[in-house]
Amino acid sequence: MSTKVGVIGAGIMGAEHARLLSLVVSGAQVTAVSDPDPDRAAQTAATCRNAHPFANPLDLIRDKSVDAVLVASPDQTHAALVLACLEVEKPVLCEKPLAPSVDECLKIIAREQALGHRLVSVGYMRRFDPGYLEMKRRLDEGELGAALVMHCIHRNVTSSPFATASMLISGSAVHEIDVARFVLGREVQRVTVVTPRKTSLAAIQDPQIVFLEMEDRVVVEAEIFVNAQYGYDVRAELVCERGTISLTPPHDVTVTHAARESFSFPGDWRARFAHAYRAELQAWVDGLRSGVSTGASAWDGYVATAVAEAGVKSLASGQPEEVKLMARPSLYA
């Protein structure tokens, strides 16, 4: 029997998740799609064979044709929809962020704790990217010694016309925040955001440099540049005591011609992390069937939001900001 999944949000990410669940992921069947735009909901539902479009996402969550829910709606709707899933004890994979505010994240954690088992996963897909997985494996093996510094680059072609300076942290840098915690196995203690000369091609403060001071004084330095123009480019290098580990950027082909070697950059995150998205969804569905949760938890979603909030404060103050976390509940040990 396939796991029957309802997808909330039929925008770029929701439609792509629905397509992957229907055509690529084994053991899953998209049975319901909800979106405020009825035409978009119907169009996405039609691509999923026998999926039923819903106008109201709460009706989708409660419907008996849905075993589990994937939330890919706007950020400000995440907390309410995840809590609605917990009310009927249905597993939910929520695109990042788990919620825009720490208070909302804590409500989700409290509700999940009361149920006594994990039902919430958060879509930090880089945890399933082969490059980051290999980086973590190499570090954990110990041959290169302890981690000292992690350098990260996160560049987009252009930002949304609705982007704000704080969204570089809450919408983009959260990926570096989560994957740094994942690779290093440490929590963030302090955040400092530095604002270099801004590009003339955007109205907002772009780029920004985000410094994360981790436990044991490991430092993560992340350049966030969302109007880089030339392509979508994510890089990382981990500097250890006896060597370094770097991501090898994935390219379909490298061309040598006329005394030059060249390759193309993807236009956005979907192509760059296509493998990670597929692996994330497959792991989620496999976990639903086996009862073993995988990927980022509600705790990880809360921490990413808490660190991002401290980063937004640092952006405003120009000073380092401490990250204050609640004690980790045993459910997420």
C-alpha positions, 0 to 999 in steps of 0.5 A, a space after each residue: 500500500 502506498 502512503 497517501 500524501 496531501 500537498 499544501 501549496 501548488 507554487 514552485 516548490 509544492 508543484 515540484 514536490 507533488 511531481 516527485 512524489 507522484 513520478 519518482 518516489 516509491 511508496 507514495 501517492 499524491 491524493 490531494 492538493 490545496 492552493 488558494 488559486 483553484 486553477 493552480 491546485 487543479 492543474 497540479 492535482 491533474 499531474 498527480 493522476 487521481 489527486 483531488 483539489 481542495 480549496 481549504 488546506 484544513 479540509 485536506 489535512 482532515 480528509 481520510 484520503 490523506 495519510 501524511 501532509 507536505 506543507 509548501 505554502 507561504 512561510 507565515 502559514 506554516 505554524 498553523 498548518 503543522 499544528 493542524 496536522 498534529 491535532 489529527 496526529 498526521 505526519 507532516 513534512 514542512 518546507 523551511 522554515 518550520 515557522 517564522 518566529 521562535 514562539 511559533 516553533 515552541 508551540 509546535 514542539 510543545 504539541 509534539 512532545 505532548 503526543 510523545 512521538 515525532 511527527 514533524 520533519 522540516 525540509 532542510 534538504 541539504 542534509 541529503 545532498 551527496 556533497 554535504 553527506 560526504 563532508 560529514 562522513 569524512 569529518 566524523 572518520 577523524 582522519 583530518 582531525 578536528 574542524 576549525 573553520 567552515 567557509 560557505 557561499 550562497 549565491 542566487 541570480 536575483 532576489 525576489 522584488 519583495 525581498 528585504 535585507 533580513 530575508 537574506 538571513 531568514 530565507 537564505 542563510 538558514 540553510 547554512 545555519 542548518 547544514 553547519 549544525 548537521 555537518 559539525 554536530 555542534 550548536 551555534 552560540 553567537 551570530 554576527 552579521 557584517 554588511 560590506 559594500 552593497 551591490 548597485 544592482 539591488 535596493 537591499 543590503 546585499 551581500 551580507 557576511 554571517 559569522 556563526 560561533 559554534 561550540 568549541 570555538 569552531 567558526 562558520 563564515 557564510 557569504 550570502 549574495 542573492 543578486 549575484 547575477 551569474 547563476 545559482 552557486 553554493 559552495 562549502 569548505 571545511 578546514 580541519 587540523 590535517 587538511 580540508 574538505 570541499 564540495 565539488 560543484 555538480 555540473 552536467 558537463 565541462 567543455 574544453 574549447 579554444 584554450 578554455 575550460 567552461 561549465 554552466 551554473 544552474 539557474 536556481 536551487 531546484 537543479 542544484 539540489 535535485 538529488 537532495 530533494 528526491 532523496 529527502 522525499 524518499 527518506 520521508 516516505 520510507 520513514 513513514 512506512 517504517 516508523 523511523 523518522 529521518 531528516 531535520 526535526 521540529 527541534 532542528 527547525 526551531 534552532 534554525 529559526 532561533 539562530 536566524 532571529 539572532 542574526 536579524 538582530 545583529 544585522 540591525 545592531 551591528 553587534 554580535 548576538 547571543 543565541 539562547 536555546 531551550 534545553 533539548 527535550 528527550 524526544 529529540 535526543 
